[in-house]
Amino acid sequence: MARVEMVNGKAAGAATRLGELLRTYPKDALAEDAMFVRGLCLQQAKQPAEAQKQFADYLRDHPQGKHAAEARHQAAVCLAAMGKTKDAVSALLQLAQQKSTRQDSVLYDLAWAYRSGGDDKHAEETYRSLLAEFPDSAKARAARLELPELLFTGKRYTEAADLLTAAIADPALDAHLRSLAKYRLG
């Protein structure tokens, strides 16, 4: 039932069903996956505090589990969603500093956490790292549109325009983002 609710866009219902499954069968072979997916469902249902707790429970029970790195990442995203920017930055920075967990999505979320905390300098540095290390990723495409906002604020118009021009030239950029980049270029 939880899978059906997830497929139908009812993340809160899926989280409820998975919670029932975990209470009824806490030692089931699928319990580890259910714990992690329940966190994702709560997150999708815009319940970041409950999702963060679910990811923490997962990490308590499965510290070396197959979803441990992503649970740490999503727990940090939940912290940011709850306005706990410093905690989110700290958690994401730990992930970004480890080779095994340094991914485009971690760097992207770290840049956003810095921005949320008003730290544009570190946000810019993080966007640049993302672009250098993962230039062809979907998160890099988004960064090419977001970094120019910081550059415009710093009156670095040419550099911002160059990034937007590169974004527009990217054949993999979706139509919505392409039109957004064109709009920002003027």
C-alpha positions in Angstrom: 0.0 0.0 0.0 2.8 2.4 0.8 4.3 2.0 -2.7 0.9 2.7 -4.3 0.5 5.9 -2.2 4.0 7.0 -3.1 3.3 6.5 -6.8 0.1 8.5 -6.5 1.9 11.4 -4.9 0.6 10.8 -1.4 3.8 10.9 0.5 2.2 11.5 3.9 0.0 8.4 3.5 3.0 6.4 2.4 4.9 7.5 5.5 2.0 6.5 7.7 1.9 3.0 6.1 5.6 2.6 6.4 5.4 3.6 10.0 2.8 0.9 10.6 4.9 -1.6 8.8 7.9 -0.7 11.0 5.9 -0.9 14.2 4.5 -4.3 13.2 7.6 -5.8 11.8 10.6 -4.0 13.2 13.1 -6.8 12.5 11.9 -7.6 9.0 14.5 -7.9 6.2 13.0 -4.8 4.6 12.9 -2.7 7.8 16.1 -0.9 6.9 14.8 0.2 3.5 11.4 1.1 5.0 13.1 3.3 7.6 15.0 5.2 5.0 12.1 5.5 2.5 9.8 6.7 5.3 12.2 9.6 5.9 12.1 10.5 2.2 8.3 10.3 2.3 8.1 12.6 5.3 10.5 15.0 3.6 8.4 15.0 0.4 5.3 15.6 2.5 7.0 18.8 3.8 7.4 17.5 7.3 11.1 18.2 7.8 11.2 17.8 11.6 9.6 14.3 11.4 11.8 13.4 8.4 15.0 14.5 10.2 14.0 12.4 13.2 13.3 9.4 10.9 16.8 9.7 9.3 18.3 10.0 12.8 16.5 6.8 13.8 17.8 5.1 10.7 21.4 6.2 11.4 21.0 5.0 15.0 19.9 1.6 13.9 22.0 1.3 10.8 25.1 3.5 11.2 26.8 1.7 8.4 23.7 0.8 6.4 23.4 1.0 2.7 21.5 4.3 2.9 23.7 5.8 5.6 25.4 8.5 3.5 22.2 9.6 1.9 20.4 9.6 5.2 23.1 12.0 6.6 22.6 14.1 3.5 18.9 14.2 3.7 18.9 14.8 7.5 21.0 17.9 6.8 18.6 19.1 4.1 15.8 18.7 6.7 17.8 20.9 9.1 18.1 23.6 6.4 14.3 23.3 5.8 13.7 23.8 9.5 15.8 27.0 9.5 18.7 25.4 11.4 21.2 26.7 8.9 24.4 26.4 11.0 23.6 22.8 11.8 22.8 22.1 8.1 26.1 23.7 7.0 28.1 21.8 9.5 26.5 18.4 8.5 26.8 19.1 4.8 30.4 20.3 5.1 31.3 17.0 6.8 29.8 15.2 3.8 31.6 17.5 1.4 34.9 17.0 3.0 34.8 13.2 2.7 35.8 11.8 -0.7 33.2 8.9 -0.4 30.3 11.3 0.2 31.3 14.4 -1.8 28.7 14.5 -4.6 27.1 17.2 -6.7 23.9 17.1 -4.7 25.9 17.6 -1.4 27.7 20.6 -2.8 24.6 22.0 -4.2 22.7 21.7 -1.0 25.7 23.1 0.9 25.7 26.2 -1.4 22.0 26.7 -0.7 22.6 26.3 3.1 25.3 29.0 2.9 23.0 31.2 0.9 20.2 30.7 3.5 22.6 31.8 6.2 23.6 34.9 4.3 27.1 33.6 3.6 27.4 34.5 -0.1 31.2 34.1 -0.1 31.1 30.4 0.9 28.1 29.8 -1.3 30.0 31.2 -4.3 33.0 29.0 -3.5 30.8 25.9 -3.2 29.1 26.6 -6.5 32.5 27.0 -8.1 33.6 23.6 -6.6 30.5 22.0 -7.9 31.0 23.4 -11.4 34.7 22.3 -11.4 34.2 18.8 -10.1 30.8 17.9 -11.6 30.5 20.1 -14.7 28.0 17.9 -16.6 25.6 17.1 -13.7 22.1 18.4 -13.4 23.1 20.3 -10.2 25.9 22.0 -12.2 23.3 23.2 -14.7 21.3 24.7 -11.9 24.4 26.2 -10.3 25.2 28.0 -13.7 21.9 29.8 -13.2 22.1 30.5 -9.5 25.8 31.6 -9.2 25.2 34.6 -11.5 22.7 35.9 -9.0 25.6 36.2 -6.5 27.8 37.6 -9.1 25.3 40.3 -10.1 25.0 41.3 -6.4 28.8 41.7 -6.4 28.6 43.7 -9.6 30.6 41.1 -11.6 28.3 41.4 -14.5 30.6 40.0 -17.2 31.3 36.9 -15.3 27.6 36.4 -14.6 26.7 36.9 -18.2 29.4 34.4 -19.3 27.9 31.7 -17.0 24.4 32.4 -18.3 25.6 32.2 -21.9 27.3 28.9 -21.1 24.1 27.6 -19.5 22.1 28.6 -22.6 24.6 26.8 -24.9 24.3 23.6 -22.9 22.1 21.2 -25.1 21.1 19.2 -22.0 19.6 22.2 -20.2 15.8 21.9 -20.1 13.6 24.4 -21.8 12.3 26.0 -18.6 15.9 26.7 -17.3 17.0 27.9 -20.7 14.2 30.5 -20.8 15.1 31.5 -17.2 18.7 32.0 -18.3 17.7 34.0 -21.3 15.4 36.2 -19.1 18.3 36.9 -16.7 20.5 37.9 -19.5 17.9 40.4 -20.7 
